[in-house]
Amino acid sequence: MAFKKGQGGRRKGTVNKATADLKALARPYTAEALATILVVMRDEKGLPQARLGAANAILDRGHGKAPQAVTGADGGAIATVTRVIHEHIP
């Protein structure tokens, strides 16, 4: 089936059934998984990388992931887009 440009795939707001099924299977284990992450984070004899990863996983789930900066050799994508706009729009 061919889609018109900009109209392909799932419609906005439609649930991805594969993802929904996986989430439904995983939800009963949420508390156990969080408890495991806490054990790793609190293990003072554990690897620092594992402890840091566990701490980050907890923060990501509790507060969302931190915004990621977009940078590049020329000042980043934002600076590049801004420069291009100013060069081409009077």
MOZI-V286742 format. One record per residue. N is the residue number from 0. PHI is phi in radians with two decimals (999 if undefined). OMEGA is omega in whole degrees, -180 to 180 (none if undefined). NEAR is the number of other ideal C-beta (glycine too) atoms within 12 Angstrom. Layout:
BEGIN
<<N PHI OMEGA NEAR> <N PHI OMEGA NEAR>>
END
This chain:
BEGIN
<<0 999 180 6> <1 -1.59 178 6> <2 -1.85 173 10> <3 -1.28 -179 8> <4 -0.97 179 7> <5 1.44 -178 8> <6 -2.15 -177 11> <7 -1.40 173 11> <8 1.34 -179 12> <9 -1.20 176 14> <10 -1.29 -180 11> <11 -0.97 179 10> <12 1.60 178 6> <13 -1.35 -178 10> <14 -1.25 174 14> <15 -1.33 -173 14> <16 -1.09 179 11> <17 -1.13 179 11> <18 -1.19 180 13> <19 -1.07 179 14> <20 -1.10 180 12> <21 -1.12 179 13> <22 -1.08 -180 15> <23 -1.11 178 14> <24 -1.22 -176 12> <25 -1.44 -174 15> <26 -0.94 -180 14> <27 -1.07 -177 10> <28 -1.74 -176 15> <29 -1.03 -178 15> <30 -1.09 179 12> <31 -1.12 180 13> <32 -1.13 178 18> <33 -1.12 178 20> <34 -1.07 178 15> <35 -1.12 178 18> <36 -1.07 178 28> <37 -1.10 178 20> <38 -1.05 180 18> <39 -1.10 -179 25> <40 -1.08 -175 24> <41 -1.52 -178 16> <42 -1.31 -177 18> <43 -1.14 179 11> <44 -1.62 -179 10> <45 -1.34 178 18> <46 -1.14 179 13> <47 -1.00 -180 14> <48 -1.13 179 12> <49 -1.19 180 20> <50 -1.13 179 21> <51 -1.15 178 17> <52 -1.05 179 18> <53 -1.15 178 26> <54 -1.08 178 22> <55 -1.11 179 20> <56 -1.08 179 21> <57 -1.15 179 22> <58 -1.09 179 16> <59 -1.05 -178 15> <60 -1.33 -178 16> <61 -1.45 -174 13> <62 -2.24 -176 12> <63 1.54 -179 10> <64 -1.25 178 11> <65 -1.20 178 9> <66 -1.07 -180 7> <67 -1.77 178 9> <68 -1.31 176 11> <69 -1.82 -178 13> <70 -2.26 178 12> <71 -2.82 -177 12> <72 -1.10 -176 8> <73 -1.77 179 14> <74 1.82 176 14> <75 1.76 -177 15> <76 -1.12 -178 16> <77 -1.10 178 15> <78 -1.10 -180 17> <79 -1.13 180 17> <80 -1.09 179 17> <81 -1.06 -180 15> <82 -1.12 180 15> <83 -1.08 179 13> <84 -1.05 -178 12> <85 -1.17 179 11> <86 -1.30 -173 10> <87 -1.89 179 9> <88 -2.06 -178 9> <89 -1.19 none 5>>
END
